[in-house]
Amino acid sequence: MKKNKIRQIALDTETTGINNKGIFYEQHRIIEIGAIEIIDRDFTGNNFHTYIQPNRSVDPKAFSVHGISDKFLKNKPIFNEIAVDFLNYINGAELIIHNATFDIGFINYELSMLNLQIKNILSCSTVIDTLLLSRKIFPGKKNTLDSLCSRYFIKNYERNLHSALLDAQLLAKVYLAMTSFQESIDFFDDTKEKDDFSFFIKKKKNLHFSKIRWASAGEKKLHKSYLKYMMKKNKKCLWYINE
């Protein structure tokens, strides 16, 4: 029986501006959408990217963030011209968005002005908000996209200015790093002998082996102390053995 492939899309937008509370309001519009497709945790290259002519000027504060000018947007398509292609692209996918309220609010506002059946992208897609997820993993810490890139050693040197496509690419990498612990460790195929280590090597093509460095007595002590802390905090730790 074949397992259904999991299709996810890391998505980001840039806009003409925001209000003082950091959320959308009706005077501002979307000017860029960037989306990166991931299927079964692999990048497919089937991405979506477009700039949009918003029929209004870009706020100076927003321009200082993304550098997208009115002149650059002058001959770009309006949202109505890209809406159907965009909705077809995200249909049925699990959207990965950082601070999803912001992007969903803007997209739904754009949809509300069109003569389409879909007025809310949540009716055709589900959403994972990586900001909420990161706050659970790193409570009390700064959880901006830049901070998460730094925390997970993801290079973001090119991010001098915000870009929906670049930010979606970084977000996709951050999400995969944040959720790497969710992958099941399927070492063996049931159709093969479980002691056939050569098959295991062939299946895991990206394995890299290096010289084993055994933990020192001090490192073992620190590790045991950390496991004890995890046991106390979560009431459960699979690796903790009370000796």
N, C-alpha and C positions, 0 to 999 in steps of 0.2 A: 504494500500500500504506500503510495507516494505521499510525502509530507507536503502540505501547502507551503509555497514560498511566501516569506514575509517581506512585503514591500513597504519600505519606509522612505520618507522624503524629508530631508533637512531643509527648512525654508526660512528665508529672511526677506525683509522689505526695507526700502528706504522711502522717506516721505518728505513732503514740502515743509514739515514742521510738526510740533506737538504743542499742547497747552502746558500751563504751569505745573500741572499734576503729572505730566509725563505720559498721558494717554491721548488717544485721538479725539479730535472733535471736528465738527462738520466743515470748518473752513480749510482743513488740510487734506491732502490727497497723496496717494501712492505714486512714486516716480520710478521705482525699480523693484523687480521681483527676482530673486535668485533661489533656485531649488536644486538639490543634489539627490539623485535616486540611489537608494541602497536596497539590495535584495539579498536576504539571508546574510547580512552583515558584510556584504561586498559592494564596492562602488561599481556601478554599471556603466557610467559615462553617459547615460541617458538623462541629461540635465535640462532644466528649463531656465532661461534667462531672458529678460526683456527690460528695456527702459520704457517709461510711459510719459506722455505729454499730459500734464495735470490740468491744463486750462486755468492756471493761476501761477503766480510767482513763487519761487522758493524762498523761504524765510532765511535771512542772513545767518542766524544761529545754526540752522540745519545745514546750510551750505558749508559752514566751517567744519561740520562733522563729516559730511560725505563728499563735498567738492563737486556736486552735480549742479550745473548752472542752468538758468533759463534758456540761454542760447543753445546749449547742448541738447536740451529737451524739445526744442522748437519743432523739429520735424519727426519726432518719435510718435508711434501710434497712441491713440487714447485707450483707456481701459476697456471700453466697449469692444474694441477691435481685437483684443487679446484674451478676453474673458472666457470664451468657449474653449479655446485651446488650453488655457490654464486649468479650467475646471475638469476637462477631460484628462489632463496630466495627473492631477492630484486625486482623482476619483478612486475611492476604495483604499487609498493608501493611509498609512499611519504617519501623520505629520509630526516632525520633531522641530519645535520652535522654542527659542529662548525668550522668555517673557511673552508667552503666547497671547495674553490679553491684548497687548499692543497690536500685534500683527493681525490677529483675527478681527479685532475691532475695525481696523482700517479696511481689510478685505471685505468684510460684511457691509461696511458703509458703501464701498464702491458697488457691490452687488445690489444693494437696496435701490440704487438709481437706475438699474437696468431692467429691461423687460424680459427677465429670465425666471424660470421656476425656482432655481436655487437662490436663496437669499442669505443662507448661512452655510459656511463651508463645513460646519460640524454635521450637516445632514448628508455629506458625501464622504467625509473623512473623520478619523479619530485623531486626537492630538496628545502628544507628550510634551509637557512644558519642562524643559531642562533647567529653568531657573528654580522651579519648585523642587525638582529632583535634586539639584545641587545643594539646595538649602537643607535637605534632609541628610545628605551625605556629609556636608561641611557646615553644620549649624554655627551661626555666629561669625562666619567668615565672609569675606567679599566674594561674591559669586558672579561677577561680570564675565563676559566671554574671554576677555583678555586674562583675567585672573585664573580662569579654568585652563586656558591654554598653557599658562605658566606652570600651573599645578601638575598638569599631565605631560609636561615637556613637549608641547606641540608648538612648532615654530610658527610665529605670526609676525615675522619681521616686515612683511609687505603691507601690514595693516596700518599704514600711516593715516589713511582716511577710511571711513566705513564704506563697504561695498556689499551689496546684498549677496552677490555670487560668492565673493571671497568669504564673507561671514558664514554663509551656508556651508561652505567647504570646511571651515574651521569647526563649526558647530557639529557637523557630521563626525569629524574625528574625535571631538570632545565627547559626544554621546557614546560612541563605540568604546572609548576608554572608560567612561563612567559605568557602563553596563557590561564590561568584559567579564565580571564575576558571574553573570547570569548564564554564560555558555555552559552547556553540559560537557563533561569530559568523556567523550565517546571514543575510548582508546581502540576498541576492537570491533570488527564487523562480525555479527553472529554467524555469518556463513563461513568464516575462517576459524582455524584453530586459535584459541585464545593465547597459546604460548608461541604463536608465530610472530616473533618480534620483527622479522624482515617485512612482514605485511604492514605492521604498524608504522615502520619507517617510510614505506612507500605511500601510505595514506596521508601521513602528516608531512607533506612535501616541504613545508617552510621551517621544519625543525633545524635548529642550529645548536650543536653541542660544543661545549668549551670545557676547559679543565675544571674539575670539581675543587671548590674551596670550602673546606669544612669550617663550621662555625667555631669560634674560640669560646673559651669558658665564659668570658665576659659577655659575649654576644648571646650565648645561651641563657645567661642570667637575665639579660635585658628582654629577651624574647619571652621567657617565662613570666616576667613581671608584666609585660604588655598583655599576654593572654589572661593573666589574673585580673587585670584592669577591665578587659573586654567581658570577662565572665561576670564581674561585679556590676558593670554598666548594663549589659543586655540580658543578664540572668541565664545566658546560654552561650557556650563557645565550644564548638566541636573538637578543637585542638587542645583544650585545657584539661589536664589531668592533675587532680589534687593529690599530691604525694605526701 
